[in-house]
Amino acid sequence: MDIAPTEEKTDDNVLLADLRQGQAKAFEQLMRRYNRRLFRAARGITRDDAEAQDAVQEGYLHAFLSIHNFRGDSSIATWLTRIVINHALTQQRRSGRLVLWSEEHPDEEGDMPHQHDEPARSAEDEFARRELREHLQQAVDLLPPIYRSVFILRTVEGMSVEETAQALRVSGDVVKTRLLRARAMLRDSLSPAGEAEAQRLYDFQGHRCDEAVSVVLARLRSLGVIRDH
């Protein structure tokens, strides 16, 4: 059952108190709650699964080591998302990759190809859902990061305009404008069936989720941040 926003906030506040006491279960519960959101946020910048996972893990470590500095000016989910986005941006820049994070010259990352130039498909409704997701994901990955990140947070993760604006530190109007631009670039990929599959993109479950949790918990234990009893 999904947690309502007010219930989630209250639950997060309980977890926050346990985090500050170094309780291992609280760290694990919070990570499993937000792993997918943070992975998607990082993936919107890195365009690489492994690098996105690294950004998530490093973001968690940064956040947990400075948990006493969290003042509650935003939700803990937004705070974590901002941290992970910053780590993903820093990661890319350290790797010598230019990440354009403003509207000045967004298309230098590469314009979306006009997919109507591809051979017409006469039996598109026969494609499996997985093939639809792969096709859409390939198109999303070609978006400049300022548009890809908004599309993933708003359309894939389902965050509100306000949440997305807070996470990216931009205005709500900027979020709306960037989403419209992203959807225009994806117009040939966002068929009704593709729309239905969008929320399944960039999932983060199973062994990859477990691995991220294990890595962070091991690091925190080695630093003496958490206790198991």
Steps between C-alpha positions, in 0.01 A plus 500: 500500500631846410567739785309828487725811494409609855548146633830469317625828646407390852665165444812671364518713814494186713775349286701821526503477878620139476765596243643755739527224759693284253242222469589276206142402422404864451779551247395193307130588507564853373724376219251242383227763505689746278748289303296508180431873515867584560619260232266658250615849602864402446422310182351815354848650512741212450327303224677193644360252752827424682593866533151583622525230767838637610349848530217361712737317733732799538201726549368284782840497671524878476148541635533251783834640613341844523156394620524728803515797264158422352271782614175390343469798263386246240393137522776249558418353157564836332817550704633159396406562137692828493808335648495215250451740208801702619710184526396391151593841357834501681568144385445594137716811519785309665480256212551789259143495370326827436155505654303800382271590787334812363301610199787696343607234250308185594510340160880477496452164670331383184162563346248225499501324165177523305376151553246532223799451267516139617325229296130491577382219722190327373439282808602721793222366720670159485812621679542371853490742791867450558578603145289811543688589815835445333399719207379779728804476726735532205314815398504643852873434527556723198341801670732772633529447878303810598200353319569135573515563876166682503332237284623220724403671825159618378382232256693191605523549877176697522629782719294818519606824335582642843709200607689500171566872521635465855721206407648677197506844665303666222156659483181311431466689172844375392396144581184537291689653208771233503244221516315642201827520308593145596165365393526687171838336438348163583185550296577208267571263791214588733227290348206420731660163571834667565337743743360206692845344530688818593460446873682167466819656365822506702378265767724423797395183673625152574872434531600852395294656777638245748854571386467876551359451848774252594780724374377804691432309821847341488663840456299648785593212728867538416474867596321418825190697400241229556428235757294185457349478846 
